Amino acid sequence: MAKARDVLYLGRGPMYPLALEGALKLKEISYIHAEGYAAGELKHGPIALVDEQTPIVILAPFDSYFEKSASNMQEVMARGGQVIFITDPDGERHAPKGARVVVTAPRCDPLIAPLVLSAPVQLLAYHVAVYKGADVDQPRNLAKSVTVE
């Protein structure tokens, strides 16, 4: 992922804001272009960007959206996309085979799943940035909103 030029994050329902946040964190600290999308919008543009060099992070706990997210995963893999699948134990058992990486977060109530899955999303950005040698404590061109008016 550290060598990628672009990264796509996909999430459905409550995972969509987390996809946006994951893309933002990756941009902020690793300087890789990343975009978060509602997974239901995959066929409306982002799918055109999928190829062998594009990592696709799919956020999909085993919830009411899981089957459609798994379908997105299959579509992306059919086009050569390198999937990083972030899920929970039930999602790992039911996921289509072929993801480049599966990250399994603890099982939890769907109400707090965005909080639980935010840890691996943030750690992914952190480790990519460290691997690239970026200063994660002082990202370039960013200022805290409390100090800038």
NULO-529647 format. One record per residue: residue in three letters; z, x, y of N, C-alpha, C, O, CB in turn. Coordinates in steps of 0.05 Angstrom, whole numbers. Atoms other than C-alpha are relative to their C-alpha. Glycine has a CB too. Example, Ala and Ser with C-alpha at 12.3 -4.5 7.8 and 13.67 -1.06 7.14 Angstrom:
<sevexs>
[ALA, [0, 18, -24], [156, 246, -90], [0, 18, 24], [13, 39, 24], [25, -20, 1]],
[SER, [-1, -16, -24], [143, 273, -21], [14, -15, 22], [18, -5, 44], [-29, 9, 9]],
</sevexs>
This chain:
<sevexs>
[MET, [0, 16, -24], [0, 0, 0], [0, 17, 25], [-12, 10, 46], [24, -19, 0]],
[ALA, [-1, -18, -23], [14, 58, 47], [-27, 10, 9], [-30, 18, 32], [19, 23, -5]],
[LYS, [27, -10, -7], [-59, 78, 45], [-19, -23, 9], [-41, -18, 16], [-12, 14, -24]],
[ALA, [17, 23, -7], [-85, 8, 60], [-5, -1, 30], [12, 8, 46], [13, -26, -9]],
[ARG, [6, 4, -28], [-119, -8, 125], [9, -27, 9], [18, -31, 32], [-31, 3, 5]],
[ASP, [-8, 27, -5], [-103, -82, 121], [16, -11, -23], [12, -3, -46], [-25, -18, 5]],
[VAL, [-16, 13, 20], [-52, -124, 84], [2, -30, 7], [6, -36, 30], [29, 13, -3]],
[LEU, [-4, 29, -4], [-49, -200, 75], [25, -9, -13], [31, -1, -36], [-25, -15, -10]],
[TYR, [-24, 13, 11], [15, -239, 64], [-6, -30, -2], [-16, -42, 17], [25, 6, 18]],
[LEU, [5, 28, 4], [10, -309, 35], [26, -14, -9], [41, -3, -26], [-22, -4, -21]],
[GLY, [-23, 16, 8], [64, -362, 29], [-5, -29, 5], [-20, -37, 24], [25, 9, 15]],
[ARG, [3, 29, -3], [68, -437, 21], [27, -12, 8], [48, -2, 0], [-10, -13, -26]],
[GLY, [-25, 14, -7], [119, -485, 51], [19, 19, 15], [11, 32, 34], [13, -12, -24]],
[PRO, [-19, -17, -14], [182, -447, 70], [-6, 30, -3], [6, 46, 11], [27, -6, -11]],
[MET, [8, -28, 3], [150, -382, 47], [-20, 9, 21], [-25, 33, 26], [-11, 6, -28]],
[TYR, [19, -7, -20], [97, -385, 102], [12, 15, 24], [2, 36, 31], [-14, -26, 11]],
[PRO, [-12, -16, -22], [144, -364, 159], [9, 28, -10], [8, 47, 5], [24, -14, 11]],
[LEU, [-7, -26, 11], [168, -308, 113], [-25, 18, -3], [-23, 43, 1], [14, -3, -27]],
[ALA, [25, -16, 1], [96, -286, 103], [-7, 11, 28], [-15, 34, 31], [-24, -17, -10]],
[LEU, [4, -9, -28], [89, -282, 179], [19, 23, 7], [11, 43, 19], [4, -23, 20]],
[GLU, [-20, -21, -6], [153, -242, 184], [-5, 26, -15], [-2, 47, -4], [28, -11, -7]],
[GLY, [7, -24, 16], [133, -195, 128], [-23, 16, 12], [-22, 40, 14], [-7, -7, -28]],
[ALA, [23, -13, -13], [67, -180, 162], [9, 13, 26], [0, 36, 32], [-23, -20, 5]],
[LEU, [-10, -11, -25], [102, -169, 228], [16, 25, -4], [12, 45, 10], [17, -21, 15]],
[LYS, [-16, -24, 5], [152, -121, 199], [-17, 24, -9], [-12, 46, -1], [21, -6, -22]],
[LEU, [17, -21, 9], [98, -81, 164], [-15, 12, 23], [-17, 37, 25], [-20, -10, -21]],
[LYS, [14, -9, -24], [58, -76, 229], [19, 17, 18], [11, 39, 26], [-11, -23, 16]],
[GLU, [-18, -12, -19], [119, -57, 270], [9, 28, -9], [11, 46, 8], [25, -17, 3]],
[ILE, [-11, -26, 8], [144, 1, 228], [-18, 18, -16], [-13, 42, -19], [25, -5, -16]],
[SER, [18, -17, 15], [86, 26, 186], [-27, 4, 13], [-43, 21, 6], [-4, -11, -28]],
[TYR, [25, -1, -15], [28, 14, 235], [-24, -6, -17], [-46, 4, -12], [-3, 28, 12]],
[ILE, [22, 11, 16], [-14, -20, 182], [-6, -28, 10], [12, -44, 14], [7, 1, -31]],
[HIS, [7, 27, -8], [-53, -81, 204], [7, -19, -22], [-1, -16, -45], [-30, -1, 7]],
[ALA, [-8, 20, 19], [-23, -141, 169], [0, -27, 13], [6, -30, 36], [28, 7, -12]],
[GLU, [1, 28, -9], [-31, -216, 175], [14, -17, -20], [10, -14, -44], [-29, -9, 6]],
[GLY, [-12, 20, 17], [10, -273, 147], [-15, -26, 3], [-23, -34, 24], [29, -4, 8]],
[TYR, [15, 25, 1], [-25, -337, 126], [14, -20, -17], [29, -13, -36], [-28, 5, -10]],
[ALA, [-7, 21, 18], [-7, -404, 98], [-19, 1, -24], [-43, 2, -20], [-1, -29, 14]],
[ALA, [17, -4, 23], [-32, -397, 27], [-21, -22, -4], [-42, -17, -15], [18, 2, -25]],
[GLY, [20, 21, 2], [-67, -464, 31], [-24, 5, 17], [-44, -9, 14], [13, -26, 8]],
[GLU, [22, -7, -18], [-112, -434, 84], [-17, 23, -11], [-35, 33, 2], [10, 7, 27]],
[LEU, [14, -23, 11], [-136, -378, 39], [-30, -2, 0], [-44, 16, 8], [9, 5, -29]],
[LYS, [29, 4, 1], [-205, -407, 30], [-14, -5, 27], [-38, -6, 29], [-7, -24, -18]],
[HIS, [11, 5, -27], [-213, -419, 105], [-2, 26, 16], [2, 25, 40], [17, -20, 14]],
[GLY, [4, -24, -15], [-225, -347, 124], [12, 25, -13], [-3, 44, -19], [12, -3, 26]],
[PRO, [-13, -25, 11], [-174, -296, 95], [-12, 9, -26], [-13, 33, -31], [29, -4, -3]],
[ILE, [12, -8, 26], [-208, -296, 27], [-24, 19, 4], [-30, 35, -14], [-8, -24, -17]],
[ALA, [23, -17, -6], [-268, -262, 59], [9, 30, 3], [-7, 48, 0], [-14, -9, 25]],
[LEU, [-10, -27, -4], [-223, -201, 71], [10, 13, -26], [16, 37, -26], [23, 0, 20]],
[VAL, [-11, -10, 26], [-201, -193, -2], [-20, 18, -14], [-43, 11, -18], [7, -24, -18]],
[ASP, [15, -19, 17], [-227, -132, -39], [19, 19, -13], [44, 15, -12], [-21, 16, 18]],
[GLU, [-17, -19, 15], [-201, -74, -81], [19, 16, 17], [39, 27, 7], [-18, 18, -17]],
[GLN, [-17, -16, -18], [-171, -39, -21], [20, -16, 16], [35, -5, 31], [-18, 15, 20]],
[THR, [-17, 17, -16], [-133, -98, 6], [24, -10, -17], [21, -27, -34], [-15, -24, 11]],
[PRO, [-23, 11, 14], [-62, -109, -19], [6, -28, 11], [4, -34, 35], [25, 18, 5]],
[ILE, [-7, 27, -7], [-42, -182, -19], [28, -6, -10], [33, -5, -34], [-21, -21, -13]],
[VAL, [-28, 6, 7], [32, -199, -17], [2, -30, -2], [-3, -45, 17], [20, 12, 21]],
[ILE, [-3, 29, 4], [44, -268, -47], [29, -6, -5], [42, 4, -23], [-18, -10, -24]],
[LEU, [-28, 8, 1], [112, -300, -36], [2, -26, -15], [-7, -47, -4], [14, -1, 28]],
[ALA, [2, 24, 16], [123, -351, -91], [24, -3, -19], [21, 3, -43], [-25, 0, -16]],
[PRO, [-22, 6, 19], [191, -370, -119], [-9, -24, -17], [-28, -38, -10], [26, -7, 15]],
[PHE, [7, 22, 18], [188, -420, -176], [11, -26, 12], [33, -35, 6], [11, 4, -29]],
[ASP, [-8, 25, -13], [190, -484, -134], [-23, -19, -2], [-42, -16, -18], [8, 5, 30]],
[SER, [21, 20, 1], [146, -544, -121], [-27, 10, 9], [-47, -3, 4], [8, -24, 17]],
[TYR, [25, -12, -9], [93, -499, -90], [-11, 21, -19], [-33, 31, -15], [4, 12, 28]],
[PHE, [6, -23, 17], [91, -449, -147], [-28, -2, -12], [-43, 18, -11], [20, 2, -21]],
[GLU, [27, 2, 14], [29, -475, -185], [-23, 6, 19], [-42, 20, 11], [-3, -28, -12]],
[LYS, [22, -6, -20], [-14, -473, -122], [0, 29, 8], [-21, 41, 12], [3, -19, 24]],
[SER, [-1, -29, -7], [11, -404, -104], [-11, 17, -23], [-24, 37, -18], [29, 8, 6]],
[ALA, [10, -15, 23], [-4, -380, -175], [-31, -2, -1], [-44, 17, -8], [12, -11, -26]],
[SER, [29, 4, -2], [-74, -409, -166], [-12, 19, 21], [-33, 31, 17], [-7, -29, 6]],
[ASN, [8, -19, -20], [-81, -368, -102], [-1, 28, -11], [-19, 44, -5], [18, -2, 25]],
[MET, [-2, -26, 12], [-59, -307, -140], [-25, 6, -18], [-36, 27, -17], [26, 3, -16]],
[GLN, [23, -3, 17], [-114, -318, -191], [-26, 4, 16], [-43, 20, 9], [-3, -24, -19]],
[GLU, [24, -3, -17], [-167, -327, -137], [-2, 27, 13], [-24, 39, 14], [1, -22, 22]],
[VAL, [-1, -27, -13], [-146, -263, -102], [-7, 21, -21], [-23, 40, -15], [27, 5, 12]],
[MET, [5, -20, 21], [-146, -223, -167], [-28, -1, -10], [-40, 20, -17], [20, -4, -24]],
[ALA, [28, 2, 9], [-214, -250, -187], [-19, 14, 19], [-41, 21, 12], [-8, -30, -2]],
[ARG, [16, -14, -20], [-240, -217, -123], [8, 29, 3], [-1, 42, 22], [2, -14, 27]],
[GLY, [-8, -28, -1], [-207, -150, -137], [24, 6, 17], [32, 29, 19], [-22, 16, 10]],
[GLY, [-23, -5, -16], [-147, -160, -92], [23, 11, -16], [27, 3, -39], [9, -26, 13]],
[GLN, [-23, -13, 13], [-86, -118, -109], [25, -16, 8], [35, -14, 30], [3, 29, 9]],
[VAL, [-22, 19, -6], [-29, -169, -114], [28, 13, -3], [33, 25, -24], [-2, -25, -18]],
[ILE, [-29, -5, 2], [44, -155, -99], [13, -27, 1], [13, -41, 21], [10, 19, 25]],
[PHE, [-11, 27, 4], [78, -217, -125], [30, 0, 2], [43, 13, -14], [-9, -11, -28]],
[ILE, [-29, 1, -4], [148, -232, -99], [9, -27, -8], [0, -47, 4], [7, 7, 30]],
[THR, [-7, 25, 12], [182, -286, -139], [29, 2, -9], [44, 19, -1], [-19, -7, -23]],
[ASP, [-26, 0, 12], [245, -303, -178], [-4, 1, -31], [-27, 2, -40], [16, -26, 8]],
[PRO, [4, -3, 29], [259, -298, -254], [-18, -22, -12], [-34, -15, -30], [27, -1, -13]],
[ASP, [17, 21, 11], [227, -366, -269], [-29, 4, 8], [-47, 0, -8], [10, -28, 9]],
[GLY, [28, -6, -9], [166, -348, -227], [-12, 23, -15], [-36, 22, -21], [1, 5, 30]],
[GLU, [11, -23, 15], [159, -282, -263], [-9, -9, -27], [-30, 0, -37], [22, 22, -2]],
[ARG, [7, 10, 27], [158, -318, -330], [-26, -17, 0], [-41, -16, -19], [23, -16, -12]],
[HIS, [23, 19, -2], [105, -369, -307], [-24, 11, 15], [-45, -2, 16], [10, -25, 12]],
[ALA, [22, -11, -16], [61, -324, -264], [-23, 9, -17], [-20, 18, -40], [10, 24, 17]],
[PRO, [24, -11, 14], [-10, -307, -284], [3, 30, -3], [15, 43, 14], [-26, -8, 15]],
[LYS, [-1, -29, 4], [-17, -237, -312], [-20, 14, 18], [-41, 2, 25], [-5, 7, -30]],
[GLY, [20, -16, -15], [-51, -183, -272], [9, 9, 28], [-6, 24, 41], [-24, -16, 3]],
[ALA, [-10, -10, -26], [-8, -171, -210], [4, 30, -2], [12, 40, -22], [26, -14, 9]],
[ARG, [-4, -29, -1], [-7, -98, -190], [30, 6, -2], [39, 25, -16], [-12, 12, 26]],
[VAL, [-29, -3, -1], [68, -105, -176], [13, -27, 0], [3, -45, 14], [10, 18, 24]],
[VAL, [-16, 25, -1], [118, -161, -190], [28, 9, 9], [41, 25, -4], [0, -15, -28]],
[VAL, [-27, -4, -9], [182, -160, -150], [16, -25, -5], [8, -47, 4], [1, 8, 31]],
[THR, [-15, 23, 8], [235, -206, -178], [27, -1, 15], [44, 17, 11], [5, 0, -30]],
[ALA, [-25, 4, -15], [289, -231, -131], [18, -18, -17], [9, -31, -36], [-6, -13, 28]],
[PRO, [-18, 17, 16], [351, -267, -157], [-7, -30, 3], [-18, -39, 23], [29, 4, 10]],
[ARG, [3, 29, 0], [347, -341, -175], [19, -12, 21], [42, -2, 23], [5, -13, -28]],
[CYS, [-17, 12, -21], [374, -385, -119], [-9, -28, 6], [-31, -37, -3], [0, 17, 26]],
[ASP, [7, 26, -9], [373, -454, -90], [-24, 2, 19], [-25, 20, 35], [24, -14, 15]],
[PRO, [24, -2, -17], [305, -468, -56], [7, -1, 30], [-9, 10, 46], [-18, -24, -7]],
[LEU, [-8, 1, -28], [342, -481, 9], [4, 28, 12], [-2, 32, 35], [26, -16, 3]],
[ILE, [-5, -27, -10], [361, -408, 15], [-20, 21, -10], [-17, 45, -4], [28, 9, -7]],
[ALA, [20, -19, 11], [301, -377, -20], [-13, 17, 22], [-17, 41, 17], [-22, -15, -15]],
[PRO, [12, -18, -20], [270, -352, 46], [19, 22, 8], [10, 45, 14], [-7, -16, 25]],
[LEU, [-19, -22, -6], [334, -313, 60], [1, 20, -23], [1, 44, -18], [29, -12, 4]],
[VAL, [-2, -18, 23], [337, -284, -10], [-25, 17, -3], [-24, 41, -8], [5, -16, -26]],
[LEU, [26, -14, 2], [263, -265, -11], [-6, 18, 24], [-23, 35, 23], [-22, -19, -5]],
[SER, [4, -17, -23], [268, -234, 58], [8, 29, -5], [-3, 47, 7], [15, -11, 25]],
[ALA, [-9, -27, 6], [305, -174, 30], [-23, 17, -13], [-29, 39, -2], [24, 0, -19]],
[PRO, [22, -16, 11], [247, -150, -15], [-24, 3, 20], [-37, 24, 20], [-10, -11, -26]],
[VAL, [22, -2, -20], [197, -165, 41], [6, 22, 20], [-12, 38, 27], [-4, -28, 14]],
[GLN, [-8, -21, -19], [235, -122, 90], [2, 27, -12], [-6, 47, 0], [27, -7, 13]],
[LEU, [-1, -26, 14], [248, -67, 39], [-28, 11, -5], [-32, 35, -4], [15, -3, -26]],
[LEU, [27, -8, 4], [174, -65, 24], [-11, 14, 25], [-22, 36, 23], [-19, -23, -8]],
[ALA, [9, -12, -25], [157, -52, 97], [15, 26, 5], [2, 46, 14], [5, -20, 23]],
[TYR, [-16, -24, -4], [213, -1, 102], [-10, 23, -17], [-14, 45, -6], [30, -6, -6]],
[HIS, [8, -22, 17], [192, 40, 42], [-29, 9, 5], [-35, 33, 2], [3, -9, -30]],
[VAL, [27, -8, -8], [119, 39, 62], [1, 18, 24], [-12, 38, 25], [-18, -25, 5]],
[ALA, [-3, -16, -25], [138, 65, 131], [12, 27, -6], [2, 47, 5], [16, -15, 21]],
[VAL, [-12, -26, 6], [183, 119, 103], [-20, 17, -15], [-22, 41, -9], [26, -4, -17]],
[TYR, [20, -15, 15], [129, 140, 54], [-21, 12, 19], [-30, 35, 15], [-14, -18, -21]],
[LYS, [20, -10, -20], [81, 147, 113], [11, 20, 20], [-3, 32, 35], [-12, -24, 14]],
[GLY, [-12, -18, -18], [131, 188, 151], [6, -12, 28], [11, 3, 46], [-17, 24, 4]],
[ALA, [-5, 13, -26], [142, 137, 207], [30, 0, 5], [46, -1, -13], [-12, -28, 0]],
[ASP, [-28, 2, -8], [208, 135, 245], [7, -30, 1], [1, -44, 20], [4, 13, 28]],
[VAL, [-7, 28, 2], [235, 68, 223], [22, -9, 19], [26, -33, 24], [8, -7, -29]],
[ASP, [-22, 7, -19], [294, 72, 271], [-10, -3, 29], [3, -15, 45], [21, 21, -1]],
[GLN, [11, 2, -26], [250, 79, 332], [-31, -3, -1], [-46, 16, 4], [7, 25, 17]],
[PRO, [29, 4, 2], [181, 48, 321], [-13, 3, 27], [-1, -4, 48], [-6, -29, -11]],
[ARG, [13, -5, -26], [131, 67, 374], [-7, -26, 14], [-13, -46, 1], [-26, 17, -5]],
[ASN, [8, 22, -17], [116, 20, 431], [17, -25, -2], [9, -46, 10], [-28, -7, -5]],
[LEU, [-17, 24, 2], [172, -28, 414], [25, 4, 17], [36, 26, 18], [8, -7, -29]],
[ALA, [-24, -1, -16], [230, -44, 460], [16, -25, -7], [6, -46, -13], [-6, 1, 31]],
[LYS, [-18, 23, 5], [290, -89, 449], [-3, -20, 22], [-4, -13, 46], [29, 9, -4]],
[SER, [4, 21, -21], [282, -155, 485], [23, -1, 19], [19, -11, 42], [-5, -27, -14]],
[VAL, [-22, 1, -19], [351, -149, 515], [-1, 21, 21], [13, 20, 41], [26, 3, -15]],
[THR, [2, -21, -20], [331, -86, 553], [-25, -2, 17], [-28, 13, 36], [1, 27, -14]],
[VAL, [25, 3, -14], [263, -109, 577], [-1, -28, 13], [3, -48, -1], [-24, 5, -18]],
[GLU, [2, 26, -14], [254, -164, 629], [-29, -5, 9], [-35, -26, 20], [19, -2, 24]],
</sevexs>
